[in-house]
Amino acid sequence: MMRTVEFDDIETPIGYLDLDRVRANARRIAGYAAEHGFTWRPHVKTHKSIAIARMQLDAGACGLSVATLREAEAMATLTDDLLLAYPPVGRPKLDRLVGLPARIDMKVALDALPVLTALSERAAAAGRTVGVLVEVDMGLGRVGVQTPEAAVSLAREADRLPGVAYRGVLFYPGHIRVPSSEQAQPMAGLADRLAKILNALKEAGLPPEIVSGGSTPTVWNSHMVPGLTEIRAGSGVFFDKEALEIGVASLDDVAYTVLATVVSTSVPGRAVVDAGSKSMTKEARGAANFGFLLDHPEVTLAGLSEEHGVLDVSRSSWVPAIGDRVRIVPNHVCVSVNLQDALLAKDGAIHTLLALEARGRTPWTG
């Protein structure tokens, strides 16, 4: 849902979107995927918005990836093709999962037999079948089965149990965050590891229908991994400071910033804005600061407290004044978006407030 507003009437801080750039980014990723023979299933955890998800689907996305049941409930209004890229553990989550509309081709990623067994029992009791992707660890060391043998074992159980259907494998190469120009070697290692898993599954008579992978840091090198059927790059619809540093985006591609107002210039070499950690987050991602100004890239967000953002203006000719509005590029866009009540969206000369329907944990009823 969008509501037209006047730019000058908007109170800061607030996440600010350039919808022309959003659409261009979506078309570029979907086009890249189609060119290389796989599809794009963007992760909506980046934006939490029905309107943005609709733009992604219009650009050519095959379906959507979600991380929470609220995201699934909201995005079920747009597509019949959803992937929960997170294991649903516990009866409340399983009840919400099987309570999604029966028309949804629902798939779940998991890496453990207890999760699979509970899903099987609940789905069978509800009279529906949920697809299963076996999650494999490709080097991040967070989740995922560790060996081809373990992948085969779990896939075999998913193929056997009622209420579930084995559909393929899923991985996330989140450990690859070097510049795009330096990714050939780690991507080759990832491709080799994936090939061993796919070969083991095929030899066991369990060839995967779906091989779901990809990330925004590796998005333009996804074709280096044979066997992929889809990529889930999510933050590439907005991009952020990390994407710029890795080289997968340029400044002209950045669609999301935090609009903030200068509230103090008392300290020499500093200016304070009203965007603190409650709108930017303190996620540094290895950086020495928390972001920079879109229109003055030499000005960094050097410090954050709850409601104060401290800009380092010591290397800039820009002289901030109280009341100036600035746009800050955050280190990591996803967590910043999640802190917003709504986003201010610019579409040509029109500004609207864009709802974040999938934000939060409680059930979404529309």
C-alpha positions in Angstrom: 0.0 0.0 0.0 1.3 3.5 -0.9 0.0 6.9 0.2 1.0 10.1 -1.5 2.8 12.7 0.7 4.7 15.9 0.4 8.4 15.6 0.8 8.8 18.6 3.1 6.2 17.2 5.4 8.1 14.0 6.1 9.7 13.7 9.6 13.2 12.2 9.6 14.8 9.8 10.0 13.2 7.5 7.4 14.3 5.0 4.8 14.2 6.7 1.4 13.8 4.8 -1.9 14.4 5.7 -5.5 11.9 3.5 -7.3 13.4 4.1 -10.8 16.6 2.5 -9.4 14.7 -0.3 -7.8 13.1 -1.2 -11.0 16.3 -1.0 -13.0 18.2 -3.2 -10.4 15.4 -5.8 -10.6 15.4 -5.9 -14.4 19.2 -6.2 -14.4 19.3 -9.1 -12.0 16.4 -11.0 -13.7 18.0 -10.4 -17.1 21.4 -11.7 -15.9 19.8 -14.8 -14.5 17.8 -15.5 -17.7 20.9 -14.9 -19.8 22.7 -17.6 -18.0 20.0 -20.2 -17.9 18.7 -19.9 -14.3 16.0 -18.0 -12.5 15.8 -15.3 -9.8 14.0 -15.9 -6.6 14.7 -12.7 -4.6 14.8 -12.8 -0.8 12.2 -10.4 0.5 13.9 -10.0 3.9 15.7 -7.0 2.3 12.5 -4.9 1.8 9.6 -6.6 3.6 7.3 -4.8 1.1 4.5 -6.2 -1.1 4.9 -3.3 -3.5 8.7 -4.0 -4.0 8.1 -7.7 -4.3 5.5 -7.0 -7.0 8.2 -5.0 -8.9 10.6 -7.9 -8.7 8.0 -10.3 -10.0 7.1 -7.9 -12.8 10.8 -7.7 -13.7 10.9 -11.5 -14.2 11.5 -13.1 -10.8 10.2 -16.7 -10.7 8.9 -16.6 -7.2 10.0 -15.3 -3.8 12.3 -16.3 -0.9 11.2 -15.6 2.7 12.8 -16.0 6.1 9.8 -15.7 8.3 6.2 -16.9 8.4 4.9 -13.3 8.4 6.9 -12.7 5.1 5.3 -15.9 3.7 1.8 -14.8 4.7 2.2 -11.4 3.1 3.9 -12.6 -0.1 1.3 -15.3 -0.6 -0.9 -12.5 -1.9 1.4 -12.1 -4.9 2.7 -15.5 -6.0 2.0 -19.2 -5.7 5.8 -20.0 -5.6 7.4 -19.4 -2.2 10.6 -20.7 -0.5 11.0 -20.5 3.2 14.8 -20.4 3.4 14.8 -21.0 7.1 14.0 -24.2 9.1 10.5 -24.0 10.7 11.1 -25.3 14.2 8.3 -25.5 16.7 4.5 -26.1 16.5 3.5 -22.4 16.2 5.6 -22.0 13.1 4.5 -25.3 11.6 0.9 -24.4 12.2 1.3 -21.1 10.3 3.2 -22.9 7.5 0.5 -25.4 6.8 -2.1 -22.8 7.2 -0.9 -20.9 4.1 -3.3 -21.1 1.1 -3.4 -24.5 -0.4 -2.6 -23.1 -3.8 0.9 -22.1 -2.7 3.8 -24.3 -3.9 5.6 -24.1 -0.6 9.2 -25.2 -0.2 11.3 -25.3 3.0 15.0 -25.4 3.4 16.3 -27.6 6.3 19.3 -29.5 7.4 18.2 -31.9 10.2 16.1 -35.0 10.5 14.1 -33.8 13.6 13.0 -30.7 11.6 12.0 -32.8 8.6 10.1 -35.3 10.7 8.1 -32.7 12.5 7.3 -31.0 9.2 6.3 -34.3 7.7 3.9 -35.1 10.6 2.3 -31.6 10.7 1.9 -31.3 6.9 0.5 -34.9 6.6 -2.0 -34.1 9.4 -3.1 -31.0 7.5 -3.5 -33.0 4.3 -0.9 -31.1 2.3 2.5 -31.6 0.9 5.5 -29.3 1.5 8.6 -29.3 -0.7 11.9 -29.8 1.0 15.3 -28.5 -0.1 18.3 -30.0 1.8 20.5 -27.1 3.0 24.2 -27.7 2.5 27.1 -25.8 4.1 29.4 -24.4 1.4 31.9 -22.7 3.7 30.0 -20.2 5.8 29.9 -22.6 8.8 26.4 -21.4 9.9 23.9 -24.1 8.9 23.8 -26.9 6.4 24.8 -30.6 6.2 28.5 -31.1 6.0 29.0 -33.9 3.6 27.5 -35.3 0.4 26.6 -38.5 2.3 24.6 -36.4 4.8 22.8 -34.6 2.0 21.9 -38.0 0.4 20.6 -39.4 3.7 18.4 -36.4 4.4 17.1 -36.2 0.8 16.2 -39.9 1.0 14.2 -39.3 4.1 12.4 -36.4 2.5 11.6 -38.6 -0.5 10.2 -41.3 1.7 8.2 -39.5 4.4 4.5 -38.4 4.0 3.5 -34.8 3.9 6.8 -33.7 2.3 8.4 -34.0 -1.1 12.1 -33.9 -1.8 12.7 -31.1 -4.3 16.5 -30.3 -4.3 19.2 -28.5 -2.4 19.9 -25.0 -1.1 23.1 -23.1 -0.1 24.2 -19.6 0.8 27.8 -18.6 -0.1 27.9 -15.9 2.6 31.5 -16.5 3.2 32.5 -15.0 -0.2 32.7 -11.3 0.4 35.9 -10.4 -1.5 35.7 -8.0 -4.4 33.9 -9.3 -7.4 37.1 -9.2 -9.5 38.8 -11.6 -7.0 36.0 -14.2 -6.7 37.1 -16.6 -9.4 39.1 -18.9 -7.0 36.5 -19.1 -4.2 33.7 -19.5 -6.7 35.6 -22.4 -8.3 36.0 -24.0 -4.9 32.3 -23.6 -4.3 31.5 -25.1 -7.7 33.7 -28.1 -6.9 32.0 -28.7 -3.6 28.5 -28.4 -5.1 29.4 -30.8 -7.9 30.3 -33.5 -5.4 27.0 -33.1 -3.7 25.0 -33.1 -6.9 26.9 -36.1 -8.2 26.2 -38.0 -4.9 22.5 -37.2 -5.1 22.3 -38.3 -8.8 24.1 -41.6 -8.0 21.6 -42.2 -5.2 18.7 -41.7 -7.7 17.8 -38.4 -6.1 18.7 -35.8 -8.8 17.6 -32.3 -7.5 14.9 -30.5 -9.4 16.0 -27.2 -7.7 19.5 -26.0 -6.9 19.0 -22.7 -5.0 22.0 -20.5 -4.3 23.6 -17.2 -4.8 24.0 -14.0 -2.8 24.2 -10.3 -3.7 28.0 -10.2 -3.1 28.5 -13.0 -5.7 25.5 -12.1 -7.9 27.3 -11.3 -11.1 29.5 -14.4 -10.8 26.7 -16.9 -10.2 27.3 -18.4 -13.7 30.6 -19.7 -12.4 28.7 -22.4 -10.5 27.4 -25.1 -12.8 24.2 -26.7 -11.8 22.4 -23.7 -10.3 18.7 -23.4 -11.2 18.0 -20.2 -9.2 19.7 -17.4 -7.3 18.2 -15.7 -4.3 20.1 -12.4 -4.3 17.9 -10.0 -2.3 19.7 -6.8 -1.3 20.7 -6.2 -5.0 17.3 -4.6 -5.5 18.5 -1.7 -3.2 22.3 -2.2 -2.7 24.4 -0.7 0.1 27.9 0.3 1.1 29.1 -3.3 1.2 28.0 -3.8 -2.4 29.9 -0.8 -3.5 33.0 -1.9 -1.8 32.8 -5.4 -3.3 32.2 -3.9 -6.7 28.8 -5.4 -7.6 27.2 -2.0 -7.8 28.0 1.7 -8.5 26.8 4.7 -6.7 24.2 5.2 -9.4 22.7 1.8 -8.5 22.1 2.6 -4.9 18.3 2.8 -4.4 18.0 2.9 -0.6 19.3 5.6 1.8 18.3 6.9 5.1 17.0 10.4 5.0 18.2 12.4 8.0 18.4 15.9 9.3 21.4 17.8 10.7 20.6 18.7 14.3 24.0 19.9 15.6 27.2 21.4 14.3 28.8 22.5 17.6 31.8 20.1 17.5 34.5 21.0 15.0 34.9 18.5 12.2 31.6 16.8 13.2 27.9 17.2 12.4 25.2 15.3 14.2 22.1 13.9 12.4 18.9 12.5 13.8 19.6 9.0 12.3 21.1 6.9 15.1 21.4 3.2 15.7 17.6 2.9 15.8 17.4 3.6 12.1 20.9 2.7 10.8 22.0 -0.2 13.1 25.6 -0.6 14.4 26.4 -3.4 12.0 29.9 -2.5 10.8 30.5 -5.6 8.6 34.2 -5.1 9.0 34.2 -1.4 8.1 35.6 1.4 10.3 32.3 3.4 10.1 28.6 2.8 9.6 27.9 4.5 6.2 28.5 7.6 4.2 26.5 10.5 2.6 25.2 9.7 -0.9 25.8 13.3 -2.1 29.1 13.7 -0.2 30.8 10.3 -0.2 33.8 11.7 1.6 31.6 12.3 4.6 31.3 9.1 6.8 29.0 8.1 9.5 31.7 7.8 12.1 29.6 7.1 15.3 26.2 6.0 16.3 24.2 6.2 19.5 20.5 5.5 19.8 19.2 8.7 18.3 22.5 10.4 17.2 24.5 9.8 14.1 27.9 11.5 14.1 29.2 12.6 10.7 32.9 13.1 10.1 33.1 16.2 7.9 36.8 16.9 8.5 37.8 15.8 4.9 35.0 17.6 3.1 34.5 21.1 1.8 30.8 20.7 2.5 29.7 23.0 5.4 26.6 21.5 7.1 24.0 23.7 8.6 21.3 22.8 11.1 18.2 21.7 9.2 20.1 20.3 6.2 18.7 17.0 5.0 21.2 14.3 4.0 20.9 10.8 2.6 23.0 8.1 4.2 24.1 4.9 2.5 24.2 2.2 5.3 26.7 -0.6 5.5 23.9 -3.2 5.4 20.6 -2.3 3.9 18.4 -5.2 5.2 18.8 -4.4 8.9 18.2 -0.7 8.3 15.0 -1.3 6.4 13.7 -3.6 9.2 13.9 -0.6 11.6 11.6 1.6 9.6 7.9 2.0 10.2 7.4 2.8 6.5 9.6 3.9 3.6 9.5 7.2 1.7 9.5 6.3 -2.0 10.3 8.7 -4.8 8.7 7.8 -8.2 9.5 10.5 -10.7 8.3 13.7 -9.0 5.8 11.9 -6.7 6.6 10.9 -3.1 4.6 8.1 -1.4 4.8 6.3 1.9 5.3 2.6 1.3 4.1 0.0 3.8 6.3 -2.8 5.1 3.6 -5.4 5.5 6.1 -8.3 6.1 7.9 -6.6 8.9 7.6 -8.2 12.3 6.8 -11.7 13.6 3.1 -11.7 14.3 0.7 -13.3 11.9 -0.2 -11.1 8.9 -3.9 -11.1 7.9 -4.0 -8.5 5.2 
